[in-house]
Amino acid sequence: MANATMATEFLLLASPDGWDLSFLYFTVFPITYLGTLLGNLLIVTVTTADQNLHTPMYFFLRNLSILDMCYISITVPNACVNSLTGNRAISVAGCATQIFLVIFCAYVEMLFLTIMAWDRYVAICQPLQYPLIMNPQFCVHVTLASLLSGLLYAVVHTGNTFRLSFCQSNVVHQFFCDVPSLLKLSCSDTTSNLVLLLVSAVLICGGCFLFIVMSYIHILSAVLKFPTGNSSKAFSPCTPHILVFSIFLSSGAGVYLRPSEESHTLQDMVLSTFYTMVPPFLNPLIYSLRNKQVKEAMRRIILSRITYITQ
């Protein structure tokens, strides 16, 4: 330790050994990023412009779309620029900022998806009390609570990571800075970090997972009592939500909870791509293409614009 050189910057890994991922950085990543921005911007525009969509469900969907645009912007543009310029270096401060923002957005995304499950539960299982429970004040307060607790959560994990000494290799085996990759580079005792990751994952991710599962069990039991046509209509908004949450949680757990000795760089990069890029990309697609209200709102807005232009 006395002769060790402390890391002053990190080098992000462009491609694992034996793999050429330039196709991803020059085609798949930019297309996914632009598609995510355009799709989520469309959701935000439609749910804001159409008065019929000023409901709690679309309030949370709008917030989720804004969060997704920020979430994917933390990692993908930087990875594409690094691949284009060949400059893989990132400062310690830049790495800490990236980790903080990724953890914050992932945490808030988890809470937003959980709140949306609660919204569907109240709407289907307690429809008469829905306006009282999901009132505007509650929606704003629970959103602010999610953001503030996300800031605290990100500060704790980021601070606990960068109190360590990084005096081994400075090559981060990932296309962005994340906690598991940095823990492998530390020459300090990382036991407390691993325990904190495990405890927070069990309490927060496991808690959100159980809450969503219980919500959909009650929703499904209530929907089965509806007539056939009404049951499929009532449950249709829930299907995309389950899909997005499953991808997000399973891929994130695969990166953060897998033992380091069983970790492989390519698998880590693929899983990280799934939990940082796929949910933000899928959200606008499944919520707009599968949602009749959103499609009708888009049609009304387009027709109104055409009418305005032709007059």
VMD Tcl script that draws the C-alpha trace (Angstrom):
set ca {
  {0.00 0.00 0.00}
  {2.89 2.36 0.70}
  {4.20 2.11 -2.87}
  {0.74 2.00 -4.52}
  {-0.30 4.71 -6.94}
  {-3.77 6.07 -6.28}
  {-6.03 6.35 -9.30}
  {-6.61 9.90 -10.52}
  {-8.77 8.86 -13.46}
  {-10.47 5.76 -14.83}
  {-10.52 4.20 -18.28}
  {-13.86 2.90 -19.47}
  {-13.73 -0.38 -21.36}
  {-14.81 0.02 -24.97}
  {-15.00 -3.71 -25.77}
  {-14.25 -6.91 -23.86}
  {-11.25 -8.93 -25.03}
  {-11.95 -10.71 -28.29}
  {-15.13 -8.73 -29.02}
  {-15.61 -5.81 -31.37}
  {-18.58 -3.78 -30.17}
  {-18.10 -0.82 -32.50}
  {-21.33 -1.81 -34.29}
  {-23.22 -1.22 -31.04}
  {-21.64 2.17 -30.36}
  {-22.14 3.51 -33.90}
  {-25.57 2.09 -34.78}
  {-27.56 0.38 -31.99}
  {-26.71 2.83 -29.20}
  {-27.42 6.04 -31.19}
  {-30.63 4.63 -32.71}
  {-31.85 3.44 -29.31}
  {-30.97 6.78 -27.73}
  {-32.73 8.88 -30.37}
  {-35.75 6.55 -30.32}
  {-35.94 6.85 -26.54}
  {-35.78 10.64 -26.62}
  {-38.38 10.99 -29.38}
  {-40.74 8.40 -27.90}
  {-40.64 9.75 -24.36}
  {-40.86 13.34 -25.59}
  {-43.99 12.33 -27.50}
  {-45.48 10.83 -24.32}
  {-44.71 14.00 -22.36}
  {-46.20 16.22 -25.09}
  {-49.38 14.19 -25.55}
  {-50.11 13.72 -21.83}
  {-49.50 17.43 -21.23}
  {-51.47 18.79 -24.18}
  {-54.56 16.57 -23.90}
  {-56.82 17.49 -20.99}
  {-58.36 14.00 -20.98}
  {-55.00 12.58 -19.91}
  {-54.61 14.82 -16.87}
  {-55.15 11.87 -14.52}
  {-52.87 10.31 -11.88}
  {-51.95 7.41 -14.19}
  {-50.69 9.71 -16.92}
  {-49.14 12.10 -14.40}
  {-46.83 9.29 -13.29}
  {-46.32 8.15 -16.87}
  {-45.24 11.67 -17.82}
  {-42.81 11.80 -14.90}
  {-41.49 8.36 -15.85}
  {-40.88 9.54 -19.42}
  {-38.96 12.61 -18.23}
  {-36.91 10.40 -15.92}
  {-36.19 7.92 -18.72}
  {-34.84 10.66 -20.99}
  {-32.47 11.72 -18.22}
  {-31.59 8.13 -17.33}
  {-30.43 7.08 -20.78}
  {-28.65 10.41 -21.33}
  {-26.26 9.67 -18.44}
  {-24.53 6.74 -20.11}
  {-25.21 6.33 -23.84}
  {-24.01 9.68 -25.31}
  {-20.76 9.50 -23.36}
  {-20.16 5.89 -24.47}
  {-20.77 6.79 -28.12}
  {-18.48 9.84 -27.96}
  {-15.75 7.81 -26.26}
  {-15.95 5.14 -28.94}
  {-15.88 7.76 -31.71}
  {-12.93 9.74 -30.33}
  {-11.04 6.84 -28.78}
  {-10.74 8.78 -25.52}
  {-11.87 6.39 -22.79}
  {-10.63 8.42 -19.82}
  {-13.02 9.74 -17.19}
  {-12.02 11.71 -14.13}
  {-12.73 10.49 -10.62}
  {-15.21 13.35 -10.18}
  {-16.86 12.50 -13.49}
  {-17.08 8.85 -12.53}
  {-18.61 9.73 -9.16}
  {-21.15 11.99 -10.87}
  {-22.12 9.26 -13.31}
  {-22.55 6.70 -10.54}
  {-24.63 9.14 -8.49}
  {-26.95 9.92 -11.40}
  {-27.34 6.28 -12.49}
  {-28.20 5.16 -8.94}
  {-30.59 8.09 -8.48}
  {-32.45 7.46 -11.74}
  {-32.58 3.68 -11.22}
  {-33.93 4.11 -7.69}
  {-36.59 6.65 -8.70}
  {-37.55 4.52 -11.72}
  {-38.14 1.61 -9.36}
  {-40.35 3.74 -7.11}
  {-42.29 5.22 -10.04}
  {-43.05 1.75 -11.41}
  {-44.19 0.71 -7.93}
  {-46.42 3.77 -7.58}
  {-47.95 3.07 -10.98}
  {-48.81 -0.45 -9.79}
  {-50.50 1.09 -6.74}
  {-52.41 3.45 -9.01}
  {-53.72 0.51 -11.07}
  {-54.64 -1.38 -7.90}
  {-56.70 1.51 -6.54}
  {-58.32 2.18 -9.93}
  {-59.45 -1.44 -10.40}
  {-59.97 -2.72 -6.86}
  {-61.24 0.49 -5.19}
  {-62.73 2.54 -8.06}
  {-65.13 4.52 -5.87}
  {-62.31 5.72 -3.61}
  {-59.88 6.38 -6.48}
  {-60.47 10.18 -6.70}
  {-60.08 10.48 -2.94}
  {-56.93 8.36 -2.62}
  {-55.13 9.39 -5.80}
  {-55.78 13.11 -5.42}
  {-53.39 15.69 -6.96}
  {-51.77 16.50 -3.61}
  {-50.95 12.84 -3.00}
  {-49.47 12.47 -6.49}
  {-47.21 15.50 -6.05}
  {-46.16 14.53 -2.53}
  {-45.30 10.93 -3.43}
  {-43.31 12.14 -6.46}
  {-41.31 14.60 -4.35}
  {-40.74 11.92 -1.72}
  {-39.40 9.58 -4.41}
  {-37.01 12.22 -5.74}
  {-35.74 13.30 -2.31}
  {-35.25 9.75 -1.06}
  {-33.50 8.98 -4.35}
  {-31.04 11.79 -3.70}
  {-30.31 10.40 -0.24}
  {-29.98 6.85 -1.54}
  {-27.56 7.92 -4.30}
  {-25.46 10.01 -1.90}
  {-25.07 7.07 0.50}
  {-23.98 4.58 -2.16}
  {-21.75 7.03 -4.03}
  {-20.07 8.24 -0.85}
  {-19.58 4.69 0.42}
  {-17.96 3.73 -2.90}
  {-15.56 6.66 -3.19}
  {-14.32 6.43 0.38}
  {-12.39 3.38 -0.88}
  {-8.85 3.48 -2.25}
  {-8.41 2.62 -5.92}
  {-4.76 1.65 -6.28}
  {-4.99 -1.34 -8.60}
  {-5.90 -1.22 -12.30}
  {-7.86 1.88 -13.30}
  {-9.69 0.13 -16.16}
  {-13.44 -0.01 -15.47}
  {-14.78 -3.13 -17.17}
  {-17.97 -1.42 -18.26}
  {-19.02 1.24 -20.78}
  {-19.94 3.56 -17.89}
  {-19.00 3.88 -14.23}
  {-21.01 1.64 -11.92}
  {-20.51 0.43 -8.37}
  {-19.80 -3.28 -9.00}
  {-17.07 -2.49 -11.54}
  {-15.35 -0.03 -9.18}
  {-15.48 -2.42 -6.23}
  {-13.37 -4.87 -8.26}
  {-10.68 -2.18 -8.64}
  {-10.45 -1.25 -4.97}
  {-7.55 -2.32 -2.77}
  {-9.62 -1.52 0.34}
  {-11.92 -3.84 2.24}
  {-15.22 -3.78 0.34}
  {-17.21 -5.96 2.76}
  {-19.32 -3.08 4.05}
  {-20.03 -1.97 0.47}
  {-21.20 -5.44 -0.51}
  {-23.35 -5.70 2.61}
  {-24.89 -2.29 1.91}
  {-25.67 -3.29 -1.69}
  {-27.24 -6.54 -0.54}
  {-29.30 -4.98 2.25}
  {-30.53 -2.10 0.10}
  {-31.40 -4.49 -2.74}
  {-33.38 -6.76 -0.41}
  {-35.19 -3.90 1.32}
  {-35.89 -1.60 -1.62}
  {-35.87 -3.76 -4.74}
  {-37.35 -6.75 -2.91}
  {-39.91 -4.55 -1.19}
  {-40.99 -2.94 -4.47}
  {-41.13 -6.35 -6.14}
  {-43.35 -7.83 -3.41}
  {-45.59 -4.74 -3.41}
  {-46.07 -4.94 -7.18}
  {-46.67 -8.70 -7.10}
  {-49.27 -8.34 -4.34}
  {-50.92 -5.47 -6.20}
  {-51.27 -7.51 -9.37}
  {-52.51 -10.56 -7.49}
  {-55.36 -8.42 -6.11}
  {-55.88 -6.82 -9.52}
  {-56.02 -10.19 -11.26}
  {-58.46 -11.61 -8.72}
  {-60.69 -8.54 -9.17}
  {-60.44 -8.60 -12.96}
  {-61.43 -12.27 -13.15}
  {-64.78 -11.31 -11.64}
  {-65.49 -8.89 -14.51}
  {-67.28 -9.91 -17.71}
  {-64.90 -11.26 -20.36}
  {-64.69 -8.09 -22.46}
  {-64.28 -5.77 -19.49}
  {-61.65 -7.95 -17.81}
  {-59.25 -7.79 -20.76}
  {-59.81 -4.05 -21.07}
  {-59.16 -3.48 -17.37}
  {-55.98 -5.55 -17.28}
  {-54.49 -4.30 -20.56}
  {-52.72 -1.26 -19.01}
  {-51.06 -3.59 -16.48}
  {-49.37 -5.91 -18.99}
  {-46.73 -3.46 -20.30}
  {-46.02 -2.32 -16.76}
  {-45.23 -5.90 -15.70}
  {-42.99 -6.38 -18.75}
  {-40.92 -3.23 -18.15}
  {-40.56 -3.87 -14.43}
  {-39.47 -7.48 -14.98}
  {-36.72 -6.50 -17.45}
  {-35.53 -3.64 -15.28}
  {-35.39 -5.60 -12.02}
  {-33.94 -8.85 -13.38}
  {-31.13 -7.19 -15.35}
  {-30.25 -4.79 -12.52}
  {-30.17 -7.65 -10.01}
  {-27.96 -9.64 -12.37}
  {-25.33 -6.88 -12.31}
  {-25.46 -5.79 -8.67}
  {-26.14 -9.05 -6.85}
  {-24.01 -11.52 -8.79}
  {-20.78 -12.50 -6.97}
  {-17.70 -10.84 -8.46}
  {-15.92 -14.16 -8.98}
  {-18.78 -15.29 -11.22}
  {-18.90 -12.01 -13.11}
  {-17.98 -11.85 -16.79}
  {-17.30 -8.58 -18.56}
  {-19.44 -9.23 -21.64}
  {-22.38 -10.51 -19.58}
  {-22.10 -7.51 -17.26}
  {-22.14 -5.12 -20.23}
  {-25.17 -6.84 -21.76}
  {-27.09 -6.81 -18.47}
  {-26.15 -3.18 -17.86}
  {-27.45 -2.32 -21.32}
  {-30.77 -3.95 -20.43}
  {-31.34 -2.06 -17.19}
  {-30.05 1.33 -18.41}
  {-31.35 1.37 -22.02}
  {-34.14 -1.14 -22.61}
  {-36.77 0.13 -20.09}
  {-36.45 3.80 -21.22}
  {-36.69 2.65 -24.84}
  {-39.65 0.31 -24.29}
  {-41.75 2.58 -22.08}
  {-43.01 4.94 -24.82}
  {-43.50 2.07 -27.26}
  {-45.64 -0.13 -25.06}
  {-47.52 2.70 -23.35}
  {-48.34 4.48 -26.62}
  {-48.86 1.58 -29.02}
  {-50.85 -0.55 -26.54}
  {-52.77 2.31 -24.93}
  {-55.97 3.30 -26.68}
  {-56.31 6.60 -24.80}
  {-52.82 7.73 -25.77}
  {-53.37 6.82 -29.42}
  {-56.66 8.69 -29.48}
  {-55.02 11.72 -27.86}
  {-52.25 11.65 -30.46}
  {-54.85 11.51 -33.23}
  {-56.77 14.47 -31.75}
  {-53.62 16.57 -31.40}
  {-52.49 15.80 -34.96}
  {-55.93 16.60 -36.39}
  {-56.11 19.85 -34.43}
  {-52.69 20.90 -35.73}
  {-53.66 20.06 -39.31}
  {-56.90 22.00 -38.94}
  {-55.01 24.97 -37.48}
  {-52.48 24.98 -40.33}
  {-55.10 24.69 -43.07}
  {-57.20 27.55 -41.71}
}
mol new
graphics top color blue
foreach p $ca { graphics top sphere $p radius 0.5 }
foreach p [lrange $ca 0 end-1] q [lrange $ca 1 end] { graphics top cylinder $p $q radius 0.2 }
display resetview
